[in-house]
Every structure is written in structure tokens, then in C-alpha cells.
Amino acid sequence: MRWDHLRLAEPSRDEQAIPLFAGGAVTRTFDTPEFRGITFYEVQARSIINRVPGASRVPFEWTINPYRGCSHACVYCFARRTHEYLDLDSGHDFDSKIVVKVNAPDLVRRELASPRWTGQPIAMGTNVDVYQRAEGRYRLMPGILAALRDAANPFSILTKGSLILRDLDLLAEAAEVTDVSAAVSVGFTDQDLWRTVEPGTPAPRKRLEVCATLNERGIRCGVLMAPILPYLSDSPEALASTVREIADAGATYVAPMALHLRPGAREWFLAWLSREHPRLVPRYQELYGRGAYAPKAYQDRLTRQVAELARRFGMSSSRPRGARGSERAPRPAAPPAPQQLTII
């Protein structure tokens, strides 16, 4: 590989670290600032286009996830518990031990060519971000996008990563032959809050620049305003500031979602909250003491507030509709809110 000269040691076979993948994993580390402290496990996946269970309440049936674990290190990430399935922890391991399905582009092309595949829309970025830092090294997405383009297969992407702009030409080429949509995740625009809860991501305003650029190139892009953090980013002033900037970026819609705390993410987030905002711990215990989701009344209030702000700033506050189960391939919906996602 082109970065072999940067590795700290020869690749080693680690048969125990990633038990769900045949043949174990090749373990790599890189002595560069952006990857210091991160271990990559290169695996050969058996399949790559995953079907979402039928009981799931999401507007898509199929996903592609070339990575597991995420260096964005968002303290609230709902997907953290997936690392426990690999005998890794949902805290620091999730942020720093990244599984890379190095054969993903070849698998996508092969599976799209199967006679059994009928061209359903595919959602990406629905588990961990396909444009996280690792993608800058492994460059899996160009091959995946090229395969989707060549098959004229509709797809959508949800991301916090500005690296998606590297593939803008490929996205535009795909949009000429099939339905392509994107969404960026921006729950708030407060710089200080961003640095503490999303330390590995591009700044929120950078993500909004991504949204603007995608729309300028004809790739329709909305904003998933998630998560909105109770008592940290949900004040009327904070909501208005965020929605105003989303509207200014030309987003096609804004879809608000309150924080939810599933097992894995719950423990990691509450530990962070205890360190950074101990006075809020009793309030969060009140909101989330009975489950992963904030009370419906709280969620409904946020939805109304954002809808009113969206109207004030001249934009839509609803997501495009998917058409799960339709006889013909639908226009793929923008990726849904994290609290609705099924982990694959």
C-alpha cells in the first residue's frame, strides 16, 4: 500500500481481535499526527450490502458500512455498542480501534451485479461515518461510488465529514444516471460545545459549507439537526442560531432530533457529562431515567420549535419521504435520525 513506509511495524495477524471476520485481521498503526493512537484492523468482509430487519422504522432497506468504529469520537454516538460484538469496548476502543473492510469496493461491485439484486436504494453513513478520518487513508468510497454509478443504483449518504467533497465529481456522475442524495449532521453550531462532544469531526460550519457545495453541484443535501443536547444546545437562542445557519447554507430541509442514550453510548456520554457538566447529571437522570429516549413531550416541543424557525428562515423542516416496500425503486430518503437507526 502507498503508506506502507509509514507503518511502525510489519503487519501482524491477530486472529482473536476481530472474531466475527474470517481469517482474523491485519493490524496496522501509522506514525502520523492524524492517526497517532489509532489502530486499524484490515479485514476481508464476507458481504457488504446489508439488509435492514423488516421491523425497523427506517425509510430504507439496505445499507453499506465499510468501517466499524469511528475516529469522530462523538461522545453520544448511538453505534458505540456495536464494538462490543467484536470483544472491544464501546468507549475508547470505539474511537481508536477501527475495522476497515478493505475489500468493500470489490464486494459492492460483485453484489450489485448479482441476478438477485434488483436495484433498491442503499443508505450509507447510517452506522458510522463513511467519511471519517480513516477514509483519507483507505479510499474505499471512490470504488464504492463508482460501482453504484456504473450500476445506476440509487443511494444516499449521511456524514459529518468534509472529505465527501473529494468525491464530488463521482457523486455528480452518479447523479446523472440515478438518484443521489446526501445529508450532513449538524446538531448545533456552538464551537466550544463542538470541541468537547465531537472532537474528531470537522467544525459544524465546515459541514454546512459541505452542504452548500453539494447543493451547488446538484447533489441535494439537507441537514440532520442531531443530536440536540438537553440543557446544552436546546435553548431558544441556540436553536434559532443553528437553524439560521442551516438555512443560510441552502439546506433542502432540516430534521431535528433530540439526544438519545442507548446502552454503550449512555455510559460513555454520562461519564463525560459528569466530568464536564456535573450540575446537569440530575436533570439528565430525570429525562433519561426510564429509557434511551427523552420524554415525548420534550421531543415534540423541539420539533415544533425547529419547524417554526425553519418557516421563519424560509426552508422545510421535514425529510423527503422514502418508499420502503414500493414496487419501483423510490427516491432514496435522506438518512434518518440516529435514534431510528438499526445497527448493522
N, C-alpha and C positions, 0 to 999 in steps of 0.2 A: 504494500500500500504506500501511497505517496508520503505518508507521515511516519513510516517505519523508523526513520532516523531519529525521531523524537521520543521513541519509547524508552522507558527506564530499564526494561529487562526484556528478554526474549519472551514471546507469548507462552503461557503455561496452560496445560489442560487442567481444568477444575471440574471434575465430574460431580462434585457434591453441591456446588454453589447454586446452580440453577437446575433443580431436579426435574422440572416439567419439560425440559428440552432434551431431545435425544442427543447423545454424544457429548453432553456437558457443554462447556463454554470456553472460548479462548478469552483470557483475561488480559486487558491492556490498561496501562496508565500512560499519561503524556505529561512531560515536564514543560508545560506552557502555562502562563498565568491563568488563562480562562478555564483550564481543565485540571489545575492542581487540586488534589484532594478527591478527584472523581475517578472511579473505577468503571471501566466499560467491559461488559460481558457480551462478546460476539457469539451469537447463536445461529443455528440453521433451523428456522421455523418449519413446521410441517405444513402449515396453511397460513393464509394471511387475510383473506376476506372472511370476516366473522359474521355469523347471523345473530341478530339480537333476539332474545327469547320473546315469544309471541305475547306474553303477558305484560311486556314493558310498555309504558305510556310515552313512547317517543315517536316522532314523525319520520323515522327511517327504520329500515330492517337490516342494513348491512354496514359494517364498519371495517376500516383498515387501521391498524395500530402498529407501526414499525418499531416503536420503542416502548419499554416499560420502565417506570421510574422517570423522574423529571428534575433536571437541574434548575428549573424555575424556582423550586424550593418554596412555593406558596404555602404558608403555614396552615391554611384551611383546606388544602386540596382534597377533594372527595375521594380521589383514586388511591390514596395512600395505603389503604388496607390491601390492595392487590399485591403489594410486595410481600405480604405475609404468606401468600400462597407459594412463594419461592423460598421460604425459610429465611427471609430477610425482614428487617423491622420496618415499620411504617413511618418512622421518624427520619433520622439522619440517613439511613440506608436508602430510603426512597429518593432523597435529594442527591445522593452521591454514588449510588451503585446502579448504573443504567444498563438495562438489557437492550442490545441492538440486534434486530433481526436482519442480519446482513444480506440475506437472500430475498428480502421483501420485494424489490422491483421485479426480479425474475418470477417470483411466485404470483405476483399480481398479473403479469402478462399471461402466464400459463393458465391461471384460474379464470381470467376474463375470456380466454379462448375456448374454454370447456363448452361442449354442447349443452351442458346442464345450466350454464349461466345465461340468464335472459335479460341482462342489461338493467337491473334495478339500480336506483340511485345509491351511492355509497357516501357515508359521512366519515370525515377524518378529523382528528383532534378531539374526539369525544371521550377519550380516556386520559391520556397525557398528550402534551403538545407535540405535534409532528415537526414543529419548527423551534424546538428547544435547542440549546447550545450544541448538543451532540450532532445535530443535522449539519452544522457547519463543517464538521469533520467527515461524516459518513456519507453525506449527499445521497440519501435514499430517495428523497422526494422527487428529484428530476426524473428518475427512472419510473417511479410510480405514476407521476403525472403524464409522462409520455405514453405509458401503457394505457391509461384511461383515455387520453386523447385519441390514440390510434384505434381504440375500440369504440370511440364516440359514446363513452359511458358517463352518465351524469354523476356529479359529485359535489360535495360541499366541504368546506374546511373551517374549523374554529381554531383560533390561535391567539396567543399573546405575543408571538414572536414577529419581529420586523424582518426576519430572514425570508419570509414569504415573498418579499419583493425581489429577491434574487431570481425567483422562478416566474416573474411576471410575464415574460414572453410565452412560456409554456402554458400558463393559465389562459392567456389571451388566445393562443392557438386552440386550446381545448374548447374555449367558449364559442369559437366559430363553428364547431361541429356538434356540441352537446350543451347541456345546461350546467353552468358552473356558478356557484355562489360561495360567499365567504362571510365570516363574522369575526370581529375582534372582541376580546373580552376586556372590558374596562368598567370596573365596579365603582370607581371613584378616581378623582384626579389630584387628590391631596398628595404632595410629594413626600412629606415626612411619613405619612401612613404607608405609602407605597414602598419606601425603602425598608420598612420593618416587616411587612407581611408578604411582599412579593420580591425578595431580594435578588433573585436571578433573572428577572424579567426586564425587558425594555420599559422605559418610563411610560406612564399612561398616555401622555401627549404624543409620544412617538408612535404608540399604537393607533392613535387617532389619525396621525399622518398617514399611516399604512392604510387605514380605512379610506381616507380621501384619495390616495393614489390608486387604490384598486377600483374605486368608482370612476375615477377619471379615465381608466383604461377599459371601462365597460364590464368589469367584474363586480356585480352588485354585492355590496358589503354593508351589513348592519352592525349593530353593537349589542352584545350581550352585557348588560349592566349588572355584572355579578362578580363576586357576591357583594351585596350591600351589607355592611357590618353594623349591627345594632350599637348605638351609642358612640360609634366611631365615624361612620360615614353616612348616617341616615338623617341628619338634621335638615330642616327645610333649606337652609343656605347651602349645605353640601350637595344635596340633591339637585338644586337649581343650577349650581355651578357646573356639576358634571353633565347634566342634560344639555345645558347651553353649549358646552364644548363639543359634545357629541353631535348636536345639530350643526354647529359651525363646520364640523368635519365632513358634512354631507352624507352622513349615515342614512341608509334607506329605511331604517327603523331602529328603535331602542326597545330592548326586552329586559325589564328589571327582575332581579331575583334576590331574595334575602339569603344570607348565610344559612347553610345547613351543616350539621355536625354529625356525620356518621362515625361509627367506630373506626379507629385508626386516625382519622383526621381529628376527631373530637379530643382525644388525649393530647395530641401534639399542639392543637390550637389553644386549648385551655392552659397548657403549661406555658405557652407564650403569653397568654393573657395575664396569667398570674405574675409573670416577670415584668411585663411592660405596663399593664393597667390593672393592678390588683384591686382597685376600688370597684371595677366593673364585674368582678367574679360573681358576687351575689346576684347582680342583675342578669347575667347570663345563665346562672343556675335557675333563676325564675323562668326565663324564656325557654331554655332547653332542658329543663329538669325532667320532662316527661317523654323526650324523644329527640330525634335528629332535627326536627323542623321547628321553626318559630311558630307561635300561635297563628291560626288562620287570620284572625283579626289584624294582626301586625302585618302579615303578608299582603292582605287586601288593601290596607292603608297605603303601603308603599306603592302598590300597583296604581292606585288612584292618583297619588301624588305625581308619579312619573308620567302617567298619561296626561294629566293636566299640564305639566311642564312641557311635554312633547308637543301638545297642541299650541301652547304659547309660543314655542320656538319653531313651529311650522313643520313638524315631522310626525311620523307614525309611531305609535307605541306598541304595535303588535307585530309578531313574527309572521313571515309568509307561511302559508299553510303547506304541510306535506300531504301526501295522499297514500298513506300506508294501505296496502291491500288493493290498490287500484289495478285495473286490468292493463292499463298502459303506463309506461314509466312517467311518474309525475315530475313536476319541477321540484327539485330537492329543497326541502325546507332548510333554513339556516339552522346550524346545530342548536339543540335545545339547551335549556338551562341545566347546569350541573346537577341540581337536585333531582332531575328527572332521569338522569343517565343510568343505563345499565352497564355495569363493569364487564368488559370482555377481556 
